[in-house]
Amino acid sequence: MVKPFDEQPGIVSVTSGYTGGSTRNPTYQEVCSETTGHYEAVQILFDPEVFPYEKLLDVYWQQIDPTDPGGQFFDRGHSYKTAIFYYNDEQRTAAEKSKQELGVSGKFDKPIATVILPAKEFYPAEEYHQDYYKKNPGHYERYSHGSGRKAFIEEHWGEKS
């Protein structure tokens, strides 16, 4: 999820990590054990004058299968489910509106499963998870193809993604 946002104008930083659960400072192993309640997530700091929140939502929807309630592509389980975490009522309203619009767009033949939740404390992931697509480009590309993610995005969004 880092790469699509990383080099956009107005994006200050994209940090991989975990949020939404109850364990303080969870590790990747703990989150993957499905016992912490956390989601794998990214925290995006952005300049809303250059890259508005609504544009963040547009880019996000184009990176996921929003109809999959059990995870994403090869990654299964609670920690891989899709979610949008909001920090204020304005973000919540925008996220709910974009979800509703996507649901009635006809782009998908199943309901949108992505949940919209209040933000909880965000814990940065271990250093080896940060900028993974840059550190491990071969593995990143193989996963993108092998998991079906790239084909799904191309089928539903074409060249825009």
SEBALO-234903 format. One record per residue (C-alpha): residue number from 1; residue in three letters; y, z, x. Coordinates in Angstrom, 3 decimals. Each point is the difference from the previous one (the first is absolute). Example, Ala and Ser with C-alpha at 12.3 -4.5 7.8 and 13.67 -1.06 7.14 Angstrom:
REM residues 2
NODE     n   res          Y          Z          X
NODE     1   ALA     -4.500      7.800     12.300
NODE     2   SER      3.440     -0.660      1.370
***
This chain:
REM residues 161
NODE     n   res          Y          Z          X
NODE     1   MET      0.000      0.000      0.000
NODE     2   VAL      2.314      0.340      3.004
NODE     3   LYS      0.190     -3.636      1.056
NODE     4   PRO      1.504     -1.472     -3.196
NODE     5   PHE      2.941      2.404      0.191
NODE     6   ASP      0.348      0.540      3.730
NODE     7   GLU      2.355     -2.773      0.985
NODE     8   GLN      1.941     -0.471     -3.229
NODE     9   PRO      3.766      0.341      0.227
NODE    10   GLY      1.105      3.409     -1.225
NODE    11   ILE     -3.301      1.728      0.781
NODE    12   VAL      0.745      2.850      2.407
NODE    13   SER     -3.575      1.198      0.535
NODE    14   VAL     -3.508     -0.135     -1.454
NODE    15   THR     -2.271      2.951      0.769
NODE    16   SER     -3.698      0.137     -0.844
NODE    17   GLY     -1.243      3.287     -1.366
NODE    18   TYR     -1.309      2.045     -2.882
NODE    19   THR      1.524      1.469     -3.156
NODE    20   GLY     -0.842      1.276     -3.434
NODE    21   GLY     -2.573      2.596      0.957
NODE    22   SER     -0.251      3.707      0.583
NODE    23   THR     -1.121      0.332      3.636
NODE    24   ARG      2.807      0.604      2.488
NODE    25   ASN      0.078     -2.359      2.991
NODE    26   PRO     -3.222     -1.826     -0.882
NODE    27   THR     -1.826     -2.152      2.517
NODE    28   TYR     -1.338     -3.476     -0.709
NODE    29   GLN     -3.545      1.411     -0.070
NODE    30   GLU      1.014      2.633     -2.553
NODE    31   VAL      1.773     -2.519     -2.221
NODE    32   CYS     -2.981     -2.383      0.148
NODE    33   SER     -2.326      2.857     -0.945
NODE    34   GLU      1.624     -0.177     -3.446
NODE    35   THR      0.495      3.790     -0.043
NODE    36   THR      3.768      0.245      0.577
NODE    37   GLY      1.350     -1.915     -2.995
NODE    38   HIS      2.182     -2.118      2.287
NODE    39   TYR      0.630     -3.710     -0.184
NODE    40   GLU      0.397     -2.118      3.098
NODE    41   ALA      3.614     -1.073     -0.259
NODE    42   VAL      3.035     -1.298      1.809
NODE    43   GLN      3.400      1.604      0.023
NODE    44   ILE      2.753     -2.597      0.090
NODE    45   LEU      3.548      0.826      0.999
NODE    46   PHE      2.312     -2.761     -1.149
NODE    47   ASP      3.621     -0.935     -0.483
NODE    48   PRO      0.311     -0.633     -3.744
NODE    49   GLU      3.135     -2.103      0.558
NODE    50   VAL     -2.065     -2.495      2.023
NODE    51   PHE     -3.502      0.462     -1.427
NODE    52   PRO      0.179      1.513     -3.509
NODE    53   TYR     -2.771      2.190     -1.399
NODE    54   GLU     -0.952     -2.709     -2.501
NODE    55   LYS     -0.712     -2.350      2.892
NODE    56   LEU     -2.258      2.656      1.567
NODE    57   LEU     -1.934      0.039     -3.262
NODE    58   ASP     -0.270     -3.803     -0.065
NODE    59   VAL     -1.379     -0.115      3.532
NODE    60   TYR     -2.401      2.872     -0.727
NODE    61   TRP     -1.532     -1.633     -3.082
NODE    62   GLN     -0.669     -3.135      2.040
NODE    63   GLN     -2.107      1.895      2.580
NODE    64   ILE     -2.525      1.705     -2.270
NODE    65   ASP     -2.449     -0.546     -2.838
NODE    66   PRO      1.856      2.044     -2.602
NODE    67   THR     -2.909     -0.290     -2.456
NODE    68   ASP     -2.573      1.772      2.198
NODE    69   PRO     -0.357      3.648     -1.080
NODE    70   GLY     -2.515      0.875      2.729
NODE    71   GLY      1.765     -0.860      3.249
NODE    72   GLN      0.997     -3.186      1.771
NODE    73   PHE     -2.300     -2.806      1.076
NODE    74   PHE     -2.630      1.454      2.432
NODE    75   ASP      1.664      3.429     -0.062
NODE    76   ARG     -1.313      2.091     -2.882
NODE    77   GLY      0.846      3.472     -1.273
NODE    78   HIS      2.966      2.076     -1.097
NODE    79   SER      1.839     -0.195      3.316
NODE    80   TYR      0.091     -3.811     -0.259
NODE    81   LYS      1.209     -0.246     -3.598
NODE    82   THR      3.394     -1.569     -0.500
NODE    83   ALA      2.986      2.127     -0.879
NODE    84   ILE      3.763     -0.094      0.065
NODE    85   PHE      1.644      3.308      0.880
NODE    86   TYR      3.564      0.499     -1.183
NODE    87   TYR      2.693      2.412      1.222
NODE    88   ASN      2.360     -0.083     -2.981
NODE    89   ASP      0.280     -1.101     -3.631
NODE    90   GLU      1.630     -3.281      0.982
NODE    91   GLN     -2.995     -0.944      2.168
NODE    92   ARG     -2.445      1.169     -2.694
NODE    93   THR      1.720     -2.128     -2.631
NODE    94   ALA      0.074     -3.062      2.281
NODE    95   ALA     -3.676      0.443      0.934
NODE    96   GLU     -1.083      0.395     -3.629
NODE    97   LYS      2.045     -3.062     -0.996
NODE    98   SER     -1.492     -2.136      2.770
NODE    99   LYS     -3.521      1.147     -0.920
NODE   100   GLN      0.593     -0.853     -3.658
NODE   101   GLU      1.432     -3.407      0.902
NODE   102   LEU     -2.985     -0.765      2.228
NODE   103   GLY     -2.369      1.088     -2.767
NODE   104   VAL      1.444     -2.455     -2.515
NODE   105   SER      0.553     -2.813      2.513
NODE   106   GLY     -3.423     -1.554     -0.556
NODE   107   LYS     -0.629      0.022      3.753
NODE   108   PHE     -3.045      2.268     -0.405
NODE   109   ASP     -2.697      0.093     -2.654
NODE   110   LYS     -0.589      3.750      0.320
NODE   111   PRO      2.371      2.936     -0.545
NODE   112   ILE      2.162      1.262      2.858
NODE   113   ALA     -1.765      3.073      1.450
NODE   114   THR      2.664      1.001      2.533
NODE   115   VAL      1.348      3.466     -0.784
NODE   116   ILE      3.623      1.113      0.328
NODE   117   LEU      0.305      3.566      1.262
NODE   118   PRO      2.690      2.397      1.216
NODE   119   ALA      0.170      0.090      3.776
NODE   120   LYS     -1.614      2.929      1.742
NODE   121   GLU      0.240      0.966      3.631
NODE   122   PHE     -0.787     -2.925      2.277
NODE   123   TYR     -2.056      0.559      3.156
NODE   124   PRO      0.159     -2.682      2.696
NODE   125   ALA     -3.404     -1.313      1.026
NODE   126   GLU     -1.336      0.300      3.510
NODE   127   GLU      1.668     -2.186      2.621
NODE   128   TYR     -2.895     -2.490      0.131
NODE   129   HIS      0.715     -0.851     -3.679
NODE   130   GLN      3.681     -0.754      0.591
NODE   131   ASP      0.748     -3.738      0.348
NODE   132   TYR     -3.736     -0.726     -0.177
NODE   133   TYR      0.601     -3.687     -0.668
NODE   134   LYS      1.871     -0.256      3.323
NODE   135   LYS     -2.438      2.108      2.032
NODE   136   ASN     -3.144     -1.666     -1.387
NODE   137   PRO      1.032     -3.459     -1.217
NODE   138   GLY     -3.499     -1.480      0.184
NODE   139   HIS     -1.584      2.753     -2.063
NODE   140   TYR      2.927     -0.031     -2.433
NODE   141   GLU     -0.380     -3.752     -0.627
NODE   142   ARG     -3.819      0.168     -0.258
NODE   143   TYR      0.262      2.778     -2.569
NODE   144   SER      2.674     -1.866     -1.949
NODE   145   HIS     -2.298     -3.031     -0.273
NODE   146   GLY     -3.387      1.730     -0.223
NODE   147   SER      1.006      2.521     -2.650
NODE   148   GLY      1.280     -2.717     -2.317
NODE   149   ARG      3.536      1.332      0.153
NODE   150   LYS      1.568     -3.147      1.436
NODE   151   ALA     -1.765     -2.263     -2.530
NODE   152   PHE      0.986      2.310     -2.888
NODE   153   ILE      3.654     -0.031      1.035
NODE   154   GLU      0.019     -3.785      0.437
NODE   155   GLU     -1.704     -0.509     -3.379
NODE   156   HIS      2.434      2.187     -1.899
NODE   157   TRP      3.228     -0.397      1.961
NODE   158   GLY     -0.305     -3.190      2.056
NODE   159   GLU      2.260     -0.386      3.022
NODE   160   LYS      2.390      2.747     -1.126
NODE   161   SER     -2.081      2.832      1.477
***
